[in-house]
Amino acid sequence: MNSFHSITSNIRDYKSMSPVSEIFSMVNNNSEIRAHGIGNTREYMFYFNHYTNHTSNTSNEKINLTLPDESWVLRWFDPTTGSLVSSGNIDVTTGSIELDIPDFNVDLALYLYTDAPVSVDNRQKGNEISVFSIAPNPIASSTNITFGLPERSAVKLTVYDLFGKSIITLADKYLNQGLNTITWNGVDENSRKVQDGIYILKLEANGIVRTGKLIIAR
């Protein structure tokens, strides 16, 4: 299933994300490649589809991005397998940057961000989850998921792939008020290492849902 919706369906839970066609353009104007993007001022996801010719890979394609002048982390992924194609860091100093697109046959995804992918206001309000963080992220071996509960609560913490398939349930039990930390070592329910790529973390507690992106890059 290769579609922009299937890749971004969980990411759309971030209410600040919206289409961002005005910040990017294909340099070579190749009519055989469609490009789409969503994001906000801190993180973006782009999807590229080579839709008319699958007998050969694309070649020497480039994208121009208009971004704030900051350091950005970028990850190229194969949307079909979720595997990491390449990664790196870029520094934007003039308001825009031109990126080389890795050669691909059918489709390709680009995720980039300029700070921790998950952050929320640390002030506790009512029955809200007061802290929600994932560190380190990207993940080489393991990561700690930390969240604050206003009271003892039933908590379910699940990792999904980009197609909505459950990979592992990290917690499904009552946890105490205050800060709680759960570690994920990048394996599935059968203790097998998952492939490099983007995964979705879903935290449910007190009728509140928080989601975050987990990036495995060993």
FIKOL-603499 format. One record per residue: y, x, z of N, C-alpha, C in turn. Coordinates in steps of 0.02 Angstrom, whole numbers, padded with zeros to 5 digits, always signed. Atoms other than C-alpha are relative to their C-alpha. Layout:
YXZYXZYXZ...
This chain:
-00060+00043+00000+00000+00000+00000+00062+00045+00000-00058-00043+00006+00154+00094-00063+00062-00042-00010-00060+00040+00006+00312-00003-00027+00050+00022+00052-00053-00018-00047+00479+00030+00055-00005-00043+00063+00004+00043-00059+00451-00119+00170-00053+00024+00049+00054-00020-00045+00285-00055+00237+00018+00063+00038-00019-00063-00033+00362+00114+00278+00052-00014+00054-00057+00008-00045+00516+00046+00366-00004-00063+00044+00002+00065-00035+00455-00119+00442+00012+00008+00075-00011-00010-00071+00451-00050+00619+00068+00031+00014-00064-00033-00010+00607+00057+00599+00057-00051-00001-00052+00052+00003+00707-00101+00561+00012-00032+00068-00013+00023-00068+00691-00141+00746+00064+00031+00028-00064-00030-00020+00841-00026+00765+00056-00040-00033-00048+00049+00026+00979-00155+00748+00059+00033-00036-00057-00032+00032+01107-00026+00695-00015+00024-00070+00018-00024+00067+01011+00021+00538+00013-00053-00053-00015+00045+00055+01064-00054+00373-00003+00040-00065+00002-00036+00064+01058-00012+00186+00059+00048-00007-00052-00052+00003+01156+00146+00147+00005+00028-00071-00002-00022+00070+01163+00153-00043+00063+00040-00016-00064-00033+00016+01343+00216-00036+00001+00073+00020-00003-00070-00024+01299+00382+00048-00044+00047-00040+00043-00046+00037+01175+00451-00078+00000-00017-00075+00005+00009+00072+01154+00475-00264-00049+00051-00028+00045-00046+00033+01022+00552-00377+00041+00043-00048-00042-00046+00039+01098+00706-00459-00015-00005-00074+00019-00001+00071+00999+00699-00622-00001-00069-00032+00000+00069+00026+01009+00509-00641-00064-00016-00040+00064+00013+00033+00824+00501-00688-00016-00074+00006+00012+00072+00000+00792+00321-00739-00070-00019+00023+00068+00013-00020+00608+00338-00692-00009+00002+00076+00005-00005-00073+00647+00360-00506+00047-00050+00032-00040+00045-00041+00705+00223-00389+00007+00030+00069-00013-00026-00067+00784+00272-00223+00031-00054+00043-00026+00049-00048+00820+00165-00070+00012+00037+00066-00013-00031-00064+00891+00208+00100+00025-00049+00052-00028+00036-00056+00926+00135+00272+00020+00051+00053-00017-00046-00053+01009+00213+00423+00063-00021+00037-00063+00007-00035+01159+00232+00535+00034+00069-00002-00035-00064+00004+01272+00380+00574-00040+00057+00030+00039-00052-00034+01135+00475+00668-00069+00012-00030+00065-00009+00029+00973+00449+00572-00008-00044-00062+00009+00034+00064+00915+00396+00399-00072+00005-00023+00064-00002+00035+00757+00352+00304+00011-00018-00073-00006+00012+00072+00749+00364+00114-00070-00003-00031+00064+00009+00034+00609+00310-00002+00012+00008-00075-00006-00014+00071+00585+00373-00181-00064-00022-00035+00058+00025+00037+00470+00291-00309+00006+00021-00073+00005-00021+00070+00420+00368-00475-00042-00052-00036+00035+00062+00015+00375+00204-00556-00022-00009-00073+00019+00012+00070+00351+00229-00745-00049+00050-00027+00043-00052+00028+00251+00388-00768-00038+00035+00055+00041-00031-00052+00108+00438-00654-00047+00052-00028+00043-00051+00029+00029+00561-00774+00022+00070+00019-00024-00066-00020+00135+00704-00710+00050-00008+00058-00046+00001-00056+00241+00748-00558+00073+00002-00023-00071-00011+00013+00429+00739-00551+00014+00075+00004-00016-00072+00000+00516+00906-00572+00075+00010+00005-00070-00022-00008+00680+00982-00513+00049-00057+00013-00045+00054-00018+00751+00820-00445+00041+00018+00062-00046-00014-00056+00898+00825-00323+00033-00064+00023-00037+00056-00027+00988+00704-00209+00062+00027+00035-00062-00018-00034+01168+00713-00149+00011-00049+00056-00009+00041-00060+01199+00649+00028+00069+00011+00029-00063-00003-00036+01364+00609+00111-00014-00012+00074+00019+00002-00070+01338+00649+00296+00054+00030+00043-00046-00033-00047+01440+00693+00451-00014+00075+00003+00006-00072-00004+01472+00879+00472-00036+00021+00065+00041-00019-00056+01329+00922+00589-00063+00033-00025+00066-00025+00018+01159+01005+00593-00049-00058-00002+00047+00054+00010+01020+00891+00530-00071+00028-00005+00071-00014+00008+00831+00897+00545-00027-00045-00054+00026+00042+00053+00740+00837+00391-00076+00009-00006+00073+00001+00009+00558+00791+00358-00016-00040-00064+00024+00034+00059+00480+00748+00189-00072-00022+00013+00067+00026-00013+00325+00636+00200-00029-00034-00062+00037+00040+00049+00192+00564+00086-00010-00069+00031+00004+00066-00031+00210+00376+00122-00071-00029+00000+00067+00028+00004+00030+00339+00071-00044+00024+00057+00043-00029-00051-00053+00457+00195+00037+00012+00066-00038-00016-00059+00090+00485+00319+00003+00075+00014+00003-00072-00012+00062+00673+00300+00068+00033-00015-00062-00037+00009+00205+00797+00312-00005+00043-00063-00003-00040+00062+00253+00873+00143+00037+00065+00013-00038-00059-00018+00387+00992+00205+00052-00020+00051-00050+00013-00052+00519+01008+00341+00050+00056+00001-00051-00052-00004+00676+01105+00380+00061-00025+00037-00064+00017-00031+00853+01103+00447+00056+00014-00049-00058-00010+00043+01018+01086+00356+00063-00006+00041-00066+00005-00031+01198+01112+00408+00050-00028-00050-00050+00031+00043+01327+00996+00331+00069+00022+00025-00066-00025-00020+01502+01073+00332+00057-00028-00042-00052+00024+00045+01594+00987+00190-00004-00075-00012+00006+00072+00007+01546+00804+00213-00055-00023-00047+00055+00018+00044+01406+00810+00085-00044+00061-00012+00046-00054+00014+01255+00912+00036-00048-00022-00055+00048+00013+00053+01137+00925-00112-00068+00028+00020+00067-00019-00020+00950+00930-00074-00047+00001-00060+00054+00001+00049+00805+00980-00185-00055-00047+00025+00053+00046-00017+00674+00842-00187-00067+00032-00018+00066-00028+00018+00494+00906-00176-00031-00040-00058+00033+00034+00056+00396+00868-00334-00052-00049+00027+00049+00050-00022+00292+00709-00315-00022-00042-00058+00029+00038+00055+00185+00593-00419+00021-00073+00002-00014+00071-00004+00208+00414-00356+00058-00015+00045-00055+00015-00046+00317+00404-00201+00006+00055+00052-00017-00052-00048+00399+00509-00067+00050-00030+00049-00047+00024-00050+00494+00477+00095+00035+00058+00033-00039-00050-00036+00632+00575+00181+00027-00031+00064-00029+00021-00064+00675+00556+00365+00043+00057+00025-00042-00052-00029+00822+00651+00439+00042-00029+00057-00038+00021-00058+00916+00644+00603+00040+00058+00026-00044-00052-00025+01051+00739+00695-00001+00006+00075+00010-00008-00072+00999+00713+00876-00067-00032+00017+00063+00029-00020+00852+00646+00977-00007-00069-00031+00008+00064+00034+00780+00499+00877+00003-00061+00046+00001+00057-00046+00767+00390+01033+00047+00014+00058-00043-00005-00059+00904+00364+01160+00029-00068+00014-00032+00062-00019+00972+00218+01257+00045+00014+00059-00045-00007-00057+01106+00192+01388-00040+00009+00064+00038-00015-00060+01044+00267+01551+00020-00043+00060-00019+00044-00055+01132+00137+01659-00047-00059+00004+00047+00056-00008+01016+00005+01731+00039-00066+00004-00033+00064+00003+01066-00173+01691-00053-00055+00006+00046+00056-00008+00970-00322+01760-00072+00023-00004+00071-00017+00005+00788-00314+01707-00013+00046-00060+00009-00043+00057+00817-00190+01564-00037+00064+00018+00028-00066-00007+00720-00030+01538+00057+00049-00002-00062-00037-00008+00850+00093+01598+00000+00067-00036+00005-00064+00035+00787+00254+01517-00059-00004-00047+00057-00003+00046+00679+00279+01364+00009+00063-00042-00007-00062+00036+00654+00454+01297-00068+00029-00019+00060-00033+00025+00526+00555+01199+00017+00073-00009-00015-00071+00005+00524+00743+01219-00063+00041+00015-00036-00017+00061+00483+00851+01130-00016-00048-00057+00010+00042+00059+00500+00760+00965+00043+00029-00056+00069-00001+00023+00446+00822+00835-00049+00031+00050+00053-00017-00047+00280+00853+00922-00048+00049-00032+00048-00049+00024+00174+01009+00899-00068-00009+00033+00063+00009-00035+00042+00976+01032-00001-00063+00043-00004+00060-00042+00097+00844+01158+00073-00017+00013-00068+00022-00015+00250+00744+01209-00001-00045+00062-00007+00041-00059+00312+00656+01366+00045-00060-00015-00038+00062+00010+00370+00475+01356+00023-00024+00069-00028+00017-00065+00486+00432+01500+00041-00064-00005-00038+00063-00001+00555+00261+01545+00010-00022+00072-00017+00024-00067+00637+00179+01695-00010-00075+00005+00013+00071-00011+00578+00012+01763+00042-00025+00060-00040+00027-00054+00692-00098+01871-00042-00027+00058+00046+00026-00051+00540-00163+01966-00072+00014-00023+00070-00007+00019+00350-00149+01969-00015-00050-00056+00006+00042+00060+00300-00215+01798-00065+00014-00036+00056-00009+00046+00155-00243+01679+00028+00035-00062-00025-00042+00054+00178-00110+01545-00055+00010-00052+00045-00018+00055+00096-00089+01375+00036+00049-00045-00029-00053+00040+00129+00070+01279-00049+00018-00055+00046-00006+00056+00053+00084+01105+00032+00042-00056-00020-00039+00057+00063+00205+00959-00029-00032-00063+00021+00029+00064+00055+00133+00781+00015+00049-00056-00020-00037+00060+00053+00211+00609+00053-00041-00037-00055+00033+00036+00184+00162+00480-00021-00066-00034+00023+00062+00030+00075+00020+00415-00018-00051+00054+00011+00047-00054+00064-00063+00586-00068+00002+00032+00066-00006-00029-00112-00007+00629+00005+00036+00068+00000-00030-00066-00139+00031+00814-00040+00065-00001+00033-00065-00003-00181+00215+00840-00030+00012+00069+00023-00009-00069-00196+00221+01030+00044-00039+00048-00037+00032-00054-00145+00121+01183+00003+00050+00058-00010-00051-00051-00071+00244+01308+00002-00030+00070-00003+00033-00065-00046+00118+01448-00005-00075-00010+00005+00073+00000-00092-00063+01482-00016-00020+00072+00011+00010-00072-00068-00086+01669+00067-00009+00035-00061+00004-00040+00058-00113+01808+00023+00070+00019-00030-00063-00020+00176+00032+01842+00056-00014+00050-00048+00010-00054+00294+00057+01988+00072+00004-00024-00072-00003+00012+00483+00037+01992+00022+00073-00005-00027-00068+00007+00584+00189+01939-00025+00035-00062+00020-00038+00059+00547+00328+01816-00075+00009-00003+00071-00012+00014+00374+00338+01739-00005+00044-00061+00011-00044+00057+00311+00472+01621-00073-00002-00021+00067+00002+00028+00160+00458+01507-00003+00052-00056+00007-00053+00049+00097+00602+01399-00047-00022-00056+00044+00010+00058+00025+00585+01224-00012+00068-00032+00017-00065+00030-00068+00733+01151-00018-00005-00074+00007+00004+00073-00069+00672+00971-00070-00017-00024+00067+00020+00021-00243+00595+00966-00005-00076-00003+00010+00072+00004-00312+00423+00926-00047-00023+00057+00043+00028-00052-00423+00309+01032-00066+00037+00008+00063-00037-00001-00573+00418+00986+00010+00074+00013-00017-00070-00017-00486+00579+01042+00002+00046-00060-00008-00041+00060-00467+00638+00862+00074+00012-00014-00070-00015+00016-00306+00726+00812+00023-00042-00058-00028+00039+00055-00195+00616+00705+00031+00047-00050-00031-00040+00052-00123+00679+00542+00074+00010+00015-00072-00009-00004+00051+00753+00535+00035-00058-00034-00037+00055+00030+00179+00619+00497+00040-00038+00053-00041+00042-00043+00285+00480+00573-00043-00056+00029+00035+00053-00034+00214+00359+00701+00052-00041+00040-00045+00045-00035+00293+00212+00794-00027-00010+00071+00017+00012-00070+00293+00199+00984+00030-00067+00020-00024+00066-00023+00307+00023+01058-00013-00006+00074+00004+00010-00072+00344-00005+01242+00018-00072+00016-00011+00069-00020+00329-00181+01314-00002-00004+00076-00003+00008-00073+00383-00220+01493+00053-00051+00018-00048+00050-00023+00470-00367+01579+00028-00042-00057-00024+00039+00056+00483-00459+01415+00047+00039-00045-00043-00044+00040+00583-00312+01344-00044+00045-00043+00036-00044+00046+00524-00213+01193+00045+00057-00021-00035-00060+00026+00579-00036+01151-00046+00034-00050+00039-00037+00049+00522+00058+00997+00032+00067-00014-00024-00067+00017+00538+00239+00947-00044+00032-00052+00038-00037+00050+00481+00360+00813-00029+00063+00031+00034-00061-00019+00355+00496+00849-00015+00040-00062+00011-00042+00059+00349+00641+00727-00049+00055+00018+00049-00053-00009+00191+00747+00725+00011+00053-00054-00012-00056+00046+00228+00917+00646-00029+00062+00030+00035-00056-00032+00099+01045+00698+00012+00065-00039
